């Protein structure tokens, strides 16, 4: 697993590559507080109102996939379905 976050410079967009066999990458935009999950199948799920510390928890986790699933599961429980 890659242990880097790619920073896209001035745009405020960061990316965690290779989260799992199902997920190609997770991208976070700190200007809009939004997170996009890109699956290897081509499916994209976008989440709004994601705090930067929530995103950084995924990055620093030993198991990024589980951390991502906990975050997105909580969003479903709160009634915020991802946009496609």
C-alpha positions as CSV (number, residue, x, y, z in Angstrom):
1,X,0.0,0.0,0.0
2,X,1.3,3.5,-0.9
3,X,1.9,5.6,2.1
4,X,1.7,9.0,0.4
5,X,-0.9,11.6,-0.1
6,X,-0.6,13.3,-3.4
7,X,-1.1,17.1,-3.2
8,X,-2.4,18.8,-6.3
9,X,-0.8,22.1,-5.2
10,X,-2.8,25.3,-5.0
11,X,-6.1,23.6,-5.8
12,X,-6.5,22.1,-2.3
13,X,-7.1,18.6,-3.7
14,X,-5.3,15.6,-2.1
15,X,-5.4,12.0,-3.2
16,X,-4.8,8.7,-1.4
17,X,-4.0,6.1,-4.2
18,X,-4.6,2.3,-4.0
19,X,-6.9,2.1,-1.0
20,X,-8.0,-1.5,-1.8
21,X,-8.6,-4.0,-4.6
22,X,-12.0,-2.4,-5.1
23,X,-11.1,1.3,-4.7
24,X,-8.5,2.9,-7.0
25,X,-8.2,6.1,-4.9
26,X,-9.9,8.6,-2.6
27,X,-9.7,12.3,-3.4
28,X,-10.3,15.2,-1.0
29,X,-10.9,18.8,-1.9
30,X,-10.3,20.9,1.2
31,X,-11.8,24.0,-0.4
32,X,-15.2,22.4,-0.9
33,X,-14.8,19.8,2.0
34,X,-15.8,17.1,-0.5
35,X,-14.4,13.6,-0.9
36,X,-14.6,11.4,-4.0
37,X,-14.1,7.6,-3.9
38,X,-13.1,6.2,-7.3
39,X,-13.7,2.5,-7.7
40,X,-11.7,0.3,-10.2
41,X,-15.0,-0.4,-12.0
42,X,-15.3,3.3,-12.9
43,X,-18.0,4.1,-10.4
44,X,-17.5,7.3,-8.4
45,X,-19.1,8.2,-5.1
46,X,-18.9,11.8,-3.9
47,X,-19.5,13.0,-0.3
48,X,-19.9,16.5,0.9
49,X,-19.2,18.2,4.2
50,X,-16.3,15.9,5.0
51,X,-14.0,17.4,7.5
52,X,-10.3,17.3,6.7
53,X,-9.5,15.5,9.9
54,X,-11.9,12.7,8.9
55,X,-10.1,12.4,5.6
56,X,-6.7,12.4,7.3
57,X,-7.8,9.6,9.6
58,X,-8.2,7.4,6.5
59,X,-4.7,8.3,5.3
60,X,-3.1,7.6,8.7
61,X,-4.9,4.4,9.3
62,X,-3.2,1.0,9.2
63,X,-6.3,-0.3,7.4
64,X,-7.5,2.5,5.0
65,X,-10.3,0.5,3.6
66,X,-11.9,-0.1,7.0
67,X,-11.5,3.5,7.9
68,X,-13.1,4.6,4.7
69,X,-16.0,2.2,5.2
70,X,-16.6,3.5,8.7
71,X,-16.7,7.1,7.5
72,X,-19.0,6.3,4.5
73,X,-21.2,4.0,6.6
74,X,-21.7,6.9,9.1
75,X,-22.8,9.1,6.2
76,X,-25.4,6.6,5.2
77,X,-26.7,6.4,8.8
78,X,-27.0,10.2,8.9
79,X,-29.0,10.1,5.7
80,X,-26.3,11.6,3.3
81,X,-26.2,9.3,0.3
82,X,-23.3,9.8,-2.0
83,X,-23.8,11.4,-5.4
84,X,-22.8,9.5,-8.5
